């Protein structure tokens, strides 16, 4: 049986302290790793349900500049709904509106990364459309950010789009990055995680 991970991106300005308060109110307990658990990043906190069968990971992704909650375990669907009842979350519709109404580059980059994280839980046609829109932005920086976001989704549906970008984008760095992302998506489809 495969256990999927659902990623939730709190609506700004949500911080680690407010997330901790919400998770405590849901009866979750912060996991304190022992010294042998060296794999846990200092930018990650793990919160467990009472039966320790389901976990909510608060992750501060410094590379993307986005903090999010990854829920994984036996009863992840129920925990996701309980967390959503306590913390306002970004969804694809809200992110689409933000991308359309605010063209300031830093906010657009944040929106594209947030879209990728939310969408990495499963294919979403609206998220696909938003990321594809970013791949066609006139600014090469936004196109490159969109390529990174596409790589996060791990959706093979982007391969034909990436084929075209790798052949026709006017900027060599964008073409090269599109080729690398396309190849990684193809390889991921051939060797899915167990």
MIDOTOR-812774 format. One record per residue (C-alpha): x, y, z. Coordinates in steps of 0.25 Angstrom, whole numbers. Layout:
// MIDOTOR-812774
NODE     c1     c2     c3
NODE      X      Y      Z
...
***
This chain:
// MIDOTOR-812774
NODE     c1     c2     c3
NODE      0      0      0
NODE      5     14     -4
NODE      4     25      5
NODE      3     38     -2
NODE      8     52      3
NODE     -2     64      3
NODE      5     77      3
NODE     -2     89      9
NODE      3    104      8
NODE     -2    113     18
NODE     -7    127     13
NODE      3    138     17
NODE      6    142     27
NODE      6    129     35
NODE     18    126     43
NODE     23    114     50
NODE     18    118     64
NODE      3    120     59
NODE      4    106     52
NODE     10    100     65
NODE     -2    106     73
NODE    -12    100     62
NODE     -6     87     62
NODE     -6     86     77
NODE    -20     90     78
NODE    -23     78     68
NODE    -16     68     78
NODE     -3     67     71
NODE     10     65     79
NODE     23     71     74
NODE     33     59     71
NODE     46     61     78
NODE     57     53     70
NODE     67     46     78
NODE     82     47     74
NODE     81     35     65
NODE     71     43     56
NODE     81     51     49
NODE     73     52     36
NODE     63     62     41
NODE     66     76     36
NODE     67     88     45
NODE     57     94     36
NODE     46     83     39
NODE     37     80     51
NODE     30     67     51
NODE     16     67     58
NODE     10     53     61
NODE     -5     49     64
NODE     -7     42     77
NODE     -6     28     70
NODE      7     32     63
NODE      1     27     50
NODE      0     40     43
NODE     10     52     43
NODE      9     67     39
NODE     23     72     35
NODE     25     87     36
NODE     35     90     26
NODE     43    103     23
NODE     48    102      9
NODE     59    112      9
NODE     62    110     -6
NODE     48    113    -10
NODE     45    123      1
NODE     32    116      4
NODE     28    109     17
NODE     18     98     16
NODE     12     86     23
NODE     14     72     18
NODE      4     62     23
NODE      7     47     22
NODE      1     34     29
NODE    -10     25     30
NODE    -21     35     33
NODE    -15     47     25
NODE    -28     51     18
NODE    -35     53     32
NODE    -23     61     37
NODE    -22     70     25
NODE    -37     74     27
NODE    -35     76     41
NODE    -23     85     38
NODE    -30     93     28
NODE    -41     96     38
NODE    -31    103     47
NODE    -21    109     37
NODE    -24    117     24
NODE    -18    110     12
NODE    -14    115     -2
NODE    -22    107    -13
NODE    -20    108    -28
NODE    -31    117    -30
NODE    -26    127    -20
NODE    -12    126    -26
NODE    -17    128    -40
NODE    -24    141    -36
NODE    -11    146    -29
NODE     -3    143    -42
NODE    -13    150    -50
NODE    -14    162    -41
NODE      0    164    -37
NODE     11    165    -47
NODE     22    169    -37
NODE     33    159    -40
NODE     36    154    -26
NODE     21    152    -23
NODE     19    145    -36
NODE     31    136    -33
NODE     26    133    -19
NODE     12    129    -25
NODE     18    120    -36
NODE     26    112    -25
NODE     14    112    -16
NODE      6    106    -28
NODE     16     95    -30
NODE     16     91    -15
NODE      1     91    -14
NODE      0     83    -28
NODE     11     73    -25
NODE      1     65    -17
NODE     -6     61    -30
NODE     -9     66    -44
NODE    -18     78    -45
NODE    -22     84    -58
NODE    -23     99    -52
NODE     -9     97    -47
NODE     -4     92    -60
NODE    -10    104    -67
NODE     -4    114    -57
NODE     10    108    -58
NODE      9    107    -73
NODE      5    121    -74
NODE     18    124    -66
NODE     26    116    -76
NODE     21    126    -87
NODE     24    139    -79
NODE     32    150    -86
NODE     42    150    -75
NODE     53    139    -76
NODE     54    139    -61
NODE     39    136    -59
NODE     41    125    -69
NODE     53    119    -62
NODE     45    120    -49
NODE     33    113    -55
NODE     42    102    -60
NODE     47     99    -46
NODE     33     99    -42
NODE     29     89    -52
NODE     40     80    -48
NODE     34     80    -34
NODE     21     75    -39
NODE     28     63    -45
NODE     16     63    -56
NODE     20     56    -69
NODE      8     64    -75
NODE     18     75    -77
NODE     28     67    -86
NODE     22     72    -99
NODE     22     87    -94
NODE     36     85    -90
NODE     40     79   -103
NODE     35     92   -110
NODE     42    101   -100
NODE     55     93   -102
NODE     55     96   -117
NODE     49    110   -118
NODE     51    118   -106
NODE     60    130   -110
NODE     69    129    -98
NODE     79    118    -97
NODE     79    117    -82
NODE     64    115    -83
NODE     65    104    -94
NODE     76     97    -86
NODE     68     97    -73
NODE     55     92    -81
NODE     63     80    -86
NODE     68     76    -73
NODE     54     77    -66
NODE     48     69    -78
NODE     59     58    -77
NODE     56     58    -62
NODE     41     56    -63
NODE     43     45    -74
NODE     53     38    -65
NODE     43     39    -53
NODE     32     34    -61
NODE     41     22    -65
NODE     46     19    -51
NODE     34     23    -41
NODE     37     23    -26
NODE     33     11    -19
***
